[in-house]
Amino acid sequence: MNCNILGAPVQDGAGRMGCEMGPSALRTAGLVGALRDLGHTVADLGTVAPAPVRPLAHGNLALKALPEISAWTAAIADAAYAASADAMPIFLGGDHSISAGTLSGLARRAARIGRPLFVLWLDAHPDFHTLDTTASGNLHGVPLAYASGQPGFHGYFPDLPQRIDPARVCTLGIRSVDPAERQALRAAGVTVHDMRAIDEHGIAPLLGAFLDRVTAENGLLHVSLDVDFLDPSIAPAVGTTVPGGATFREAHLVMEMLSDSGLVSSLDLVELNPFLDERGRTATLMVDLTASLMGRRIMDRPTRSF
C-alpha cells in the first residue's frame, strides 16, 4: 500500500501542553521504518502549517484557542483532502482537535469518489461537544460533533463541504461522557460501545458488526486512535487519562481485525504527549498498534526488554 505520513502538531485544543511533540515522537519511535518493513511504500509529507488566524468571539466564554483551532482545522482539511488522493493518509497528532480537519477533508474526498465514509472512534471520550455545550472549553472535545454536522459551528469553524453521517460513526472504548454529549449522541444516532459493552460482549463481536456494515455499503473507513483509548497502565503519555481502558491484547485485536478487513483507508494517531511518557513506551506502543493495523501478525512481534 502507498502511505502518506502527515504531521499535525496541534496542542491548542488540549488542556496540557506537549502534544505538539507527538508527531516527532511517533517518527522517532520508528513509524516509517515499521511500515516499510511490512512492504508498504511511505512518503513523509512533513508537517501541516495552520492557516492565518482570524479574530473570533463566542458567547461561551470557556472556549480556549477558538481562532487557533479554526485556523488549524482549515489547513488540516485541505491537507487531508490532498493526501488522500492516491494513498492511505496517516495523520500524526497533535491533540484530537486535528480530527475536525482530517474528517472534513476525508469526507470531501469520499464524496468526490462516490463512497460513504465510516468512522471508528477509538477513545475514552466521544468528543461530541459543540461550541455551546463544552464546559472545559478544550476544543479537542468537539471534532466528531463538528464533522458530523452538529449545530453551532457555522461562522466559527470552516464550513463543511460534506458532513459525515453520524449513523456511520462507531465509538469504541468510551468511558467518560458528559450529560450533554450523551443526549447528543443518542439524538444523532451514533453507535456507542462503552467499556461495559466490551466487558459484557467482548470487543470482537462489537467491532465485527460495525465492519460488516462498512462492507455492506462499500464504504471507506477512517480510524481515529486516541492514546486514551488504551488503559493508562500501558499508555501513560496522555493528558486525559481515564482508568479502565483497552488492554494490550484488546487493542492489538482491534488492529488485527481492521487489518483482516482490508477496509481502512485513513488513520489518525492522536493525543500522544511525550512529556508524560516513560522512556517512549507509549509512542512505541502506538507504532506497534499501527503496524498491526497495517499487516503485522501476532507471531511477527519482536521481543523487547524494558
HUQUIJO-V627073 format. One record per pair of residues at least 24 apart in sequence whose C-alpha atoms are under 7 Angstrom apart, sorted by the first residue. I is the first residue (numbers start at 0). J is the second residue. D is the distance in Angstrom with one decimal. If there is no record, write none. Layout:
BEGIN
i:I j:J d:D
i:I j:J d:D
END
This chain:
BEGIN
i:0 j:39 d:5.0
i:0 j:40 d:6.2
i:1 j:39 d:6.0
i:1 j:40 d:4.8
i:1 j:41 d:6.0
i:1 j:86 d:5.0
i:1 j:87 d:6.2
i:2 j:39 d:7.0
i:2 j:40 d:6.0
i:2 j:41 d:4.8
i:2 j:42 d:6.3
i:2 j:86 d:5.3
i:2 j:87 d:4.7
i:2 j:88 d:5.7
i:3 j:41 d:6.0
i:3 j:42 d:5.0
i:3 j:43 d:5.9
i:3 j:44 d:6.5
i:3 j:82 d:6.4
i:3 j:86 d:6.2
i:3 j:87 d:6.0
i:3 j:88 d:4.6
i:3 j:89 d:6.1
i:4 j:42 d:6.1
i:4 j:43 d:4.6
i:4 j:44 d:5.7
i:4 j:88 d:6.0
i:4 j:89 d:5.0
i:4 j:90 d:6.1
i:5 j:43 d:6.4
i:5 j:44 d:5.3
i:5 j:45 d:5.6
i:5 j:46 d:5.8
i:5 j:89 d:6.3
i:5 j:90 d:5.0
i:5 j:91 d:6.1
i:6 j:45 d:6.0
i:6 j:46 d:4.4
i:6 j:47 d:6.1
i:6 j:90 d:5.8
i:6 j:91 d:4.6
i:6 j:92 d:6.3
i:7 j:46 d:5.9
i:7 j:47 d:5.4
i:7 j:90 d:6.9
i:7 j:91 d:5.8
i:7 j:92 d:5.1
i:7 j:93 d:5.6
i:7 j:97 d:6.9
i:8 j:92 d:5.6
i:8 j:93 d:4.5
i:9 j:92 d:6.6
i:9 j:93 d:4.3
i:9 j:94 d:5.8
i:9 j:97 d:6.9
i:10 j:93 d:5.7
i:10 j:94 d:5.6
i:11 j:64 d:6.1
i:11 j:68 d:6.7
i:12 j:68 d:6.7
i:12 j:94 d:6.3
i:12 j:96 d:5.7
i:12 j:137 d:5.2
i:12 j:138 d:4.5
i:12 j:139 d:4.7
i:13 j:94 d:6.1
i:13 j:137 d:5.6
i:13 j:138 d:6.8
i:13 j:139 d:5.8
i:14 j:137 d:6.2
i:15 j:238 d:6.2
i:17 j:272 d:5.1
i:17 j:273 d:6.6
i:17 j:274 d:5.8
i:18 j:92 d:7.0
i:18 j:93 d:4.8
i:18 j:94 d:5.8
i:18 j:270 d:6.0
i:18 j:271 d:5.8
i:18 j:272 d:4.5
i:19 j:93 d:5.2
i:20 j:272 d:6.7
i:20 j:273 d:6.4
i:21 j:91 d:7.0
i:21 j:92 d:5.8
i:21 j:93 d:5.8
i:21 j:271 d:5.1
i:21 j:272 d:5.8
i:21 j:273 d:6.3
i:22 j:91 d:5.0
i:22 j:92 d:5.8
i:22 j:93 d:6.9
i:24 j:273 d:6.6
i:24 j:282 d:6.3
i:25 j:282 d:5.6
i:25 j:286 d:6.8
i:28 j:282 d:6.0
i:28 j:283 d:5.4
i:28 j:286 d:6.8
i:29 j:286 d:7.0
i:30 j:286 d:5.4
i:33 j:290 d:6.4
i:34 j:290 d:6.5
i:37 j:294 d:6.8
i:37 j:295 d:6.9
i:47 j:75 d:6.6
i:48 j:74 d:6.8
i:49 j:74 d:5.4
i:50 j:74 d:5.3
i:55 j:155 d:6.8
i:59 j:131 d:6.0
i:61 j:134 d:6.4
i:61 j:135 d:6.4
i:61 j:136 d:4.7
i:62 j:136 d:3.8
i:62 j:137 d:6.5
i:63 j:136 d:5.3
i:63 j:137 d:5.9
i:69 j:155 d:6.8
i:69 j:156 d:5.0
i:69 j:157 d:6.8
i:72 j:97 d:6.6
i:72 j:99 d:5.9
i:72 j:100 d:4.3
i:73 j:100 d:6.4
i:73 j:157 d:6.1
i:75 j:100 d:4.7
i:75 j:101 d:6.0
i:76 j:100 d:4.1
i:76 j:101 d:5.3
i:76 j:103 d:5.5
i:76 j:104 d:4.2
i:77 j:104 d:6.0
i:79 j:104 d:5.0
i:79 j:105 d:6.2
i:80 j:104 d:4.4
i:80 j:105 d:5.7
i:80 j:107 d:6.9
i:80 j:108 d:5.8
i:87 j:264 d:5.5
i:87 j:265 d:5.3
i:88 j:265 d:5.1
i:88 j:266 d:6.5
i:89 j:265 d:5.9
i:89 j:266 d:4.8
i:89 j:267 d:5.9
i:90 j:266 d:6.2
i:90 j:267 d:4.8
i:90 j:268 d:6.2
i:91 j:267 d:6.3
i:91 j:268 d:5.2
i:91 j:269 d:6.4
i:92 j:268 d:5.8
i:92 j:269 d:4.4
i:92 j:270 d:6.3
i:93 j:269 d:5.6
i:93 j:270 d:5.8
i:94 j:139 d:6.2
i:94 j:269 d:5.5
i:94 j:270 d:4.4
i:95 j:139 d:4.8
i:95 j:269 d:5.5
i:95 j:270 d:6.0
i:96 j:138 d:6.1
i:96 j:139 d:4.1
i:96 j:142 d:5.6
i:98 j:142 d:5.7
i:99 j:142 d:4.3
i:99 j:143 d:6.7
i:99 j:145 d:6.5
i:99 j:146 d:5.9
i:102 j:146 d:6.1
i:103 j:146 d:5.9
i:103 j:159 d:6.4
i:103 j:161 d:6.9
i:106 j:161 d:5.8
i:106 j:162 d:6.6
i:106 j:163 d:6.4
i:107 j:160 d:6.2
i:107 j:161 d:5.5
i:114 j:217 d:6.9
i:114 j:218 d:5.7
i:114 j:219 d:6.7
i:115 j:218 d:4.9
i:115 j:219 d:6.2
i:116 j:163 d:6.8
i:116 j:218 d:5.6
i:116 j:219 d:4.9
i:116 j:220 d:5.9
i:117 j:167 d:5.0
i:117 j:168 d:5.8
i:117 j:213 d:6.7
i:117 j:218 d:6.4
i:117 j:219 d:6.0
i:117 j:220 d:4.8
i:117 j:221 d:6.2
i:118 j:167 d:6.5
i:118 j:168 d:4.7
i:118 j:169 d:6.2
i:118 j:220 d:5.7
i:118 j:221 d:4.9
i:118 j:222 d:5.9
i:119 j:168 d:6.1
i:119 j:169 d:5.0
i:119 j:170 d:6.0
i:119 j:221 d:6.3
i:119 j:222 d:4.8
i:119 j:223 d:6.3
i:120 j:169 d:6.0
i:120 j:170 d:4.5
i:120 j:171 d:6.1
i:120 j:222 d:6.2
i:120 j:223 d:5.1
i:120 j:224 d:6.6
i:121 j:170 d:6.1
i:121 j:171 d:5.1
i:121 j:172 d:6.1
i:121 j:223 d:6.0
i:121 j:224 d:4.9
i:121 j:225 d:6.0
i:121 j:228 d:5.6
i:122 j:171 d:6.6
i:122 j:172 d:5.8
i:122 j:173 d:5.9
i:122 j:224 d:6.6
i:122 j:225 d:5.2
i:122 j:227 d:5.9
i:122 j:228 d:4.1
i:123 j:172 d:5.7
i:123 j:173 d:4.3
i:123 j:174 d:5.2
i:123 j:175 d:5.9
i:123 j:227 d:5.7
i:123 j:228 d:5.0
i:123 j:241 d:6.8
i:124 j:173 d:5.4
i:124 j:174 d:6.5
i:124 j:175 d:5.3
i:124 j:176 d:6.0
i:125 j:170 d:6.6
i:125 j:173 d:6.6
i:125 j:176 d:6.8
i:127 j:180 d:5.5
i:128 j:180 d:5.7
i:132 j:179 d:6.6
i:165 j:189 d:5.2
i:166 j:190 d:7.0
i:172 j:228 d:6.0
i:172 j:244 d:6.7
i:172 j:245 d:6.7
i:202 j:249 d:7.0
i:219 j:262 d:6.4
i:219 j:263 d:6.7
i:219 j:264 d:5.9
i:220 j:262 d:5.9
i:220 j:263 d:4.7
i:220 j:264 d:5.4
i:220 j:265 d:6.8
i:221 j:263 d:6.0
i:221 j:264 d:5.9
i:221 j:265 d:4.8
i:221 j:266 d:5.7
i:222 j:263 d:7.0
i:222 j:265 d:6.4
i:222 j:266 d:4.8
i:222 j:267 d:6.3
i:223 j:266 d:5.7
i:223 j:267 d:4.5
i:223 j:268 d:6.5
i:224 j:267 d:5.8
i:224 j:268 d:5.2
i:224 j:269 d:6.2
i:225 j:268 d:6.2
i:225 j:269 d:4.9
i:225 j:270 d:5.8
i:226 j:269 d:6.4
i:226 j:270 d:5.7
i:226 j:271 d:6.1
i:234 j:281 d:4.8
i:235 j:275 d:6.7
i:235 j:276 d:5.9
i:235 j:281 d:6.6
i:236 j:271 d:5.8
i:236 j:272 d:5.1
i:236 j:273 d:5.9
i:236 j:275 d:4.5
i:236 j:276 d:4.3
i:236 j:281 d:5.9
i:237 j:270 d:6.0
i:237 j:271 d:5.6
i:237 j:272 d:5.3
i:237 j:275 d:6.6
i:251 j:288 d:6.0
i:251 j:291 d:6.6
i:254 j:288 d:6.4
i:254 j:291 d:5.5
i:254 j:292 d:4.3
i:255 j:291 d:5.6
i:255 j:292 d:5.6
i:257 j:292 d:6.0
i:258 j:292 d:4.8
i:258 j:293 d:5.9
i:258 j:294 d:5.8
END
